[in-house]
Structure formats: structure tokens, C-alpha cells
Amino acid sequence: MSLWSRIANTFRRDRVSREIDEELQSHIEEALENARDPAEARRALGSALRHREASRDIRLIPWLDSLRNDAVFGWRQLAKRKATSVVAILSLGLAFGACTSAFRLIDALLLRPLPVKNPSRLYVFQYEGINVLTGNPFKGAPAAYPMFRRMRANVRDEADLLAISYANPRDLTYSSNQDSEKPFLQYVSGWNFDSFGIRPAQGRLFTVDDDLKPAAHPYAVLSYDYWTRRFGRDPKVIGRSFLLAASGEQTRSNELYTIIGVAEKGFTGVEPGIITDIWVPTMMHGLVDQPDATWFRTFVILKPGVAAEPVREKLHAVFRSFREERARSFAGEPRQTAANFLNQRVLLVPVAPGLSAIQTAFRTPLAALAVLVALVLLVACANVANLMTSQAAARAR
């Protein structure tokens, strides 16, 4: 018998039972036609119940039939005790809804890997030390671009280093008669998209050549979400320009940027909780050549088969050398200032889910939320168990 026939028979059990009974009866009638005694014919045939069950196993799928029986029994119990069923369903629904919502939030901010190539090999460069003036430990991540150049050259064979600024809202306009907008803009290395395995949805993305000379390539790449929300996925957006307003030392004057492409769908940057709308090359930042300006974070992508510790040691050597050079500029400052500048060590921290201030700020509250919703689920299960126990006690009486 075919699988489909067995599945169909599971949902027409009465018909199958009639067919089996008719078949068994036909064997008995055949024996009677041969002049055999009815009792002897039934004994020769054997247990009718055993034959019926064996025939059912052949014509049905036993586990599917058992599942159907359990579902029918459960539905009858629900219909029999409507008030209890409603209370149990509402309790479990509330608990499941709270747990699902909390998990989705925790997953989006803390657990879900970035939609990039090999997120397990993604690290962020950080440093830590002890403040000699206060005795308090501290950690930092921002770096200066001259130091970034040295570090990247020193570990070129073991890892790719990416300079990625913080995503901040910036004022820009697409034409002189339009109101100013405030999309989130981020400065990134020219090889950023290629290293992350991001492909263009329209136009092209940055290359290394777009990020070689300061202020030489005023290009911009839009995120897919921003392209959809702002331009309705209009392919003619490629080639359009916008005027980025001056903002302190980042851009000392208004700058005109040309849109060259749109990143693929799903990639919104490396900061969970913040959707980056526009990317521009790091060389367009006004502080790109300042040795004391720390305005971006350094992301490290290890190459296949490379361990993190050797790369960390090389980065630490460059970091120490650069810090020593900068410490000489503190000749006229108190000794504690130079000491505080040098007693720092480099860390490579895995950041497969990305890195953002929102993660840091809400990690502890989200952990507390996870515990709270787990307790809600336990309470709901306890309530349902109490209801079932009460029903069992009532049946016993």
C-alpha cells in the first residue's frame, strides 16, 4: 500500500474499520460455505482483535494514528472544560509571547551574527590599562589613523584591518530647495565591503583606490533600507549628489558627495541597534592625518588558519611603539601623564554579533529581562499544572 493511501486512511478510520470487519467476516462465510462448523471456523481464523489491529497497522501509519487520537482526545478535553481551557491557553500564550519577544530582542542585539562573511573571525581592537592618577582600570577602542596604517601593514599577511567610525546622524540635502535630512552616516575603509563579502544591489561599492588620498574621492554608498525608504528603490539614484553639512573637525566645510552604489539587502552596518544609512570613505574625514585624533574603531578579520594571539602580539608591538613616540610629546607634562599613556595593553575581542554602545548599555538589563520572562514562563506552567491537578482531584472524588 502506498504511503499516501496510508496517510489518507489515518483520517478515515471508520471506513478502514468497516473494510477490515467485512474482510474478516468474508473469511468466516467462506468457511461456512465449505460446510465447516462456525465455532471451529472462528477458532481456525484466530483472534479477530489481533487480526484487526495487524490489518490496521498495515493500512495506517501507527505513529500518525496515535497522534491523531491524542489530538482528538485533547480537543474533547478542551471542549469539555471551557473555562479551565481558556485560563490555561491565556496563561501559556502570555508566557510564550513574553519569552518570544524578549528572545527576539536579545537575539537581535547580542546573539545574532552580523550578515557578513565569516563573522566568527571578526574581532575588534581594544586596549586597557590602569589610570595612574586614580588607580581605576579603563578600556578604550578608538584609534588614530596614522597608527592604524602601521598596524595594518604589520599584520597584512595574517589579518585584514578595517577602520570604521561610529555611526552618527549628519545634516545633508539632496538639492537646494529641499529640507535638511539627518541620516546615520559612517566613515569606512575602502576595502570594508569586500572584506565583509558584501555585494552591490545597485552600482558599485568602495574599493581600495577610493580610500588612498585625503578628500580625493567624495563618494557615498547607500544602505538598501535607506535606498528603499528614501528613494523607493529608484535605480536612477546612482550618480545623484548630496551636500553634507560641515560638522566641527570632521568636515570643516560643506562637501558634495556622489552616490556610486547601494549595498545588498540585509547589511545595515556593524552596530546592532543602529541602522547605518550612508557610508563614505575614511579619507574624507577631516582628522584622518591627525596622530592624536581617535574617531574610529579598528575591526580585525583573521585570515583562515590564523590564531588571534600572534596577531594581538604584533598589534601590541606597533601600539606600544606608537604610544612611546606620542609620550615624548608629553615632555612638559607631569610624569603621570606619560606613564598613563604607556601602561596599556592590546586586546582582541570577538564581535561576531557586532559592536555598539547600545549593546554595552543594555547587556545587563537584557540579561535581567531574560530571567524575568523565564520566571513568567515558570509561573504560567505552574498555574496550568495546578489546574490539571485540581481537575484530577475532582475526577478522583
N, C-alpha and C positions, 0 to 999 in steps of 0.2 A: 504494500500500500504506500502511495506517495506521501511525502511529508505534508504537502498542502492538504491532502484528504484527512490526515490525522489531526492537523490543526483545526480544520473545519468541523470534524466530528467532536472536538472538545467542546464546541459551543452548541451542539445539538445532541446532547447526551440522551434525551428521552427517545429520540429516533434510533440511536445506536442500541439502546437497551431493548427496544422492541425488536429490532432486527436480530439481536443475539437470542432473545427468547424464542422468536419464530424459528430460528435455526435449530436450537436445542429441541423444540417441540417436533420439528420435522424429522429429527433422528429417531425420536420415540415412536412417531407414527409409522416410520419406515419399518421399525422392528415389529410393531403390531401387525403390519401388513404381511410380515413373514411368519405370522402365527406364533409369535413369542409372547410369553406372559408379561403384562405391563410392569409388575414389580421387578421381574428379572431383567427386563429391558432397561429400567432406570438404574438397577444395580450395575449392569454392564457399562452403562454410559458414565457412571461415576458421579461425583458431587457436582450438582448443577451450579452451585455458587462458585466453586473453583473454576469450572469451565467458563462461567460468565466473566469472572474477573480476568482470567487469562485472555479471553477474547477482547475485553475492553483494553487491556494493555497493548494489544496488537493494533487495535483500531484507533486508539487515542495516544496522546503524549502524556505519560503519567505525571510528570512534574508540572506540566501546564494545567492538567486537570485538577491537581491538588491546589495550585494557585487560584484557579477559578473558584473552587469550593471555598477556600479561605476568604476570597473577596465577597462571595455571596453571603457567607456567614457573618462577616464583618458588617456588611451593609444591613443585614437584618437586625444585628445588634444596635447599630446606629439608629435605625428607624424605630426600633422598639423603645429606646430611651432617648428621646429627642433632647430633653433639657440637658442631660449629662453629656450627650454628644456635642451639643453646641458649646458648652463650657470647655470641654476638652479641646475642641478644634480651635476656639478662640485663644486659649492659653498657649497651645503649641504654635499657632500662627503668629501670635505676638512674639514669642521667643525666637522662632525661626526668622521672622522678619528683622528683629533687632540684631541677631547674630549675622545674618547675611549683609545687612547694611554696614555693620561695624567691620566685618571682614573685607568687604569691598573697599572701604576707606583705608584700612590698614594695608591691604594688598597694593592699592594704587600708590601709596606714599612710601611704604617701607619694604615691600616684598617683591613686587613685580619687576623683573629685569628690564632695563632700557631696551627699546626696539632697535638695537644696533648689533653689529657683527661681533660675536664672541664677548658678550658682556662679562663673562667670568674672568676675563683677563684685563678688566678695566680697574685701574687704581687712581687715587688722587694723591698728589704730592702734598705732604703736610710737614710741619716742624713743631717741636715742643721744647720747652725749657723751663727754668726757674727764674723768676724775676728777683735779681739780687737786691733790689730795693725793698721789696715787700715780702719776699720769700714764698710767694704764691706761684703755683705752676700755671703755665699758659700754653695754648696751642694756636697755631696760625696756618693759613693756607695760601693767602695772596702772595704773588711773586712779582718781581721786576723783570721786564722783558730782556734786558742785557744778560741777566743770569739765566733766563730761560734758554737763550741762544746757546750758551756754553753747555748747559745740561743736555740739551737735545743733541749737540754734536758729540758729546762724550758717550752717550748710550745709543747712538744711531743703529748699531748692529743688534742690540738686544730689545729695544722698545721704541715705540713712537710716542713723542710728547706733543700734547695739544694745549695751546693757550686758549682758554675760554673765559670770558669775562662774566660778571654777574648780569643777569637779565634785568633791565630797568626800563620803566616807561619813558619814552622820549617824545618830544613835540616834533611833529613833521606835517607837511602839507603836500598834496599832490598837484595843486595848481593855486595860483594867486587868489582865486575867488572862492576857495574852499576853506572851511574852518579847520583849525589845527586838530590833529589826532594825537593819541598817546598810546601807540602800540608798544609792546615789550621788544626791545632791541638788544642784541648781544653781539659782541666782538668775538670772532673765532679765527683760528688758524686757517690758512688757505687749504690745507690738506685734511681739514676736520671731517668733511663729509666722506671723502674717500676712505679714511681710516675707520670710520664708523660703518662703512658699507651702505651709505645712503645714496639712492639714485634719484635723478630729477624726474618730477612729474611733468614739468614743462621747462623748456630752455635748457640751461646748463647750471652746474654748481661751481663753487670756487675751485681753483687749482693752486698749486704751489706758486705759479707765476703771478697770481693775483695778490700775493702777500709777501712781496720782496722789498719794496721801497715805501717809505712813509708817504702817505697821502697820494700815492700814484694810481691807485685803482679804486675809485669811488663806486663800487658795485654793491648790489644787495640781492639777497636770496630770501624769498618769502616762504613761510610755512604753508602747508597745504590747508590747514584750518583757516588761517588768515586770508589766504587766497580765495577760499570758498566764502567766508563771511563778508569780506570787504569787496571782492570783485566778482562774486558769483561764478568762479572758475573760468573767467574770460581769458582765453589764450592770448589775447592782444595786450595783456598786461606786460608781457615781455617787451622791454625797450622803453617802458614808461619811466618817468623820473619823479623823485620827490625831494623836497628841500628839508634837510634835517637841521633843526634849530640849534644854535650854539648852546653849550651846556658846560660852563666852567672850563676846566682844563682838558676835558675830553674832546670838545670841539670849540675852539676859540672863536669861530665864525660860522655862519650858516654854510652848509655843504650840500651840494647837489649830487644825489646818488641815482644810478641807473639800475633798474631791475633786470637781472640776467637770467633768473630761473626761479623755480618753485620746487622745494624739497618734496620727497614722496610722502604719501599719506601715512599718518601714524607717528611721525617723528616731530616732537614739539620741544626738543632741547634736552638738556641733561639735569634739569632742576624740577623734580616732581612737585606738583602743586602750582607751578608757574608755566604757562604756555608761552613760549617764545614765538613772536610773530615775524621778526625780521632779523637776519644775520648779515653782518658786514665784516670785512677783513680786519684783523688786529692792527694792521699797519695804518688804518685810518684813525686810530686812537691818538689823541694829542700827546699822550705821555709814553708813547711806545719806546722812546730812546732814553727816558729818564731812569737812572740806576736806582733811585730811591722810591720810585712810584710803584706801589703794589696795588694793581687794579684788576687782576685776573687770577684764576686758579689753574694749576698745571695738572692735566689728566695724563695718565701713563697707560699705554696699551702694550702689554708684554707680547713679544713675538712667540710663536709656538715653540714649546720646549724650553723656554727661558724662565728661571725662577725669579721671584721678586727680590730676594735678599741681595744677590750680586748687583742688581740694578740699583737697589737702595744705597748700597755702599758707594757706588760710583757717583750717584747723585749727591750723596752726603759730602764726598770729597770736593766736588765743584761748589756746593753750597758753602762749605767751610772756607774754601779759598776766596770766594766772592765776599763772604762776610768779613774775612780778615782785611781784605782791601778796603771795604767800607769802614771798618773800625778805625783805620788810620786817619780817616777824616774827622774822627772824634778827638783829635789830639788836644783841643782846647776845652773838651768837655770833662766832667767828672769821670774817674776811672770806672765807677759802677756802670756808666752808660755803655762803655765799650765792652765790659765784661758781660753785661746783659745781652749785648749784641752777638756774643760769641758762644755762649753756653747753650746752644740749641742743637738738636739732633733731628735728622730727617726720618720721616715715616712714610710708608706706602700703605694706604688704607684701601681695602677693596670697596668699590662703589658700584657693584652691578646694578642696584636699583636707582642709581643716580645720586646726586648730592645737592641739597638745597637747605636754606635756612628754615623752611617750613618743616622739613624732616627733623632738624635739630630741636626746634621749638616744641613740636608736638609728639615726639617719640614717647616721652613719659606719659602724657595724657592719653595717648592711644593705647599704651600698654594697660593703663587703668581701665580704659573703656572696654578692652578685650576681656579683662577679668570680670567687669560688671555684667556684660552681656552673657558671659558663661554662667554667672550666678543666676541671671534671669532664666536661662535655659534650664538649669537645675531645678529652680523653683517651679517652673512650668511642668517639668517631668514629675516632680514630687506631687504636684496638685493632681495630675492625671492618675498617678499611682494611687493616691488616696481615694479618688473617685472609684477606681476599679476595685479597690479593697472594700469600700463601702458596699458596692453592688454585690461582691462575693459574699459578704456577711449577710446581706439581705436575702440572698438566694438560700444560704445555709439555714436561716430561720424559717 
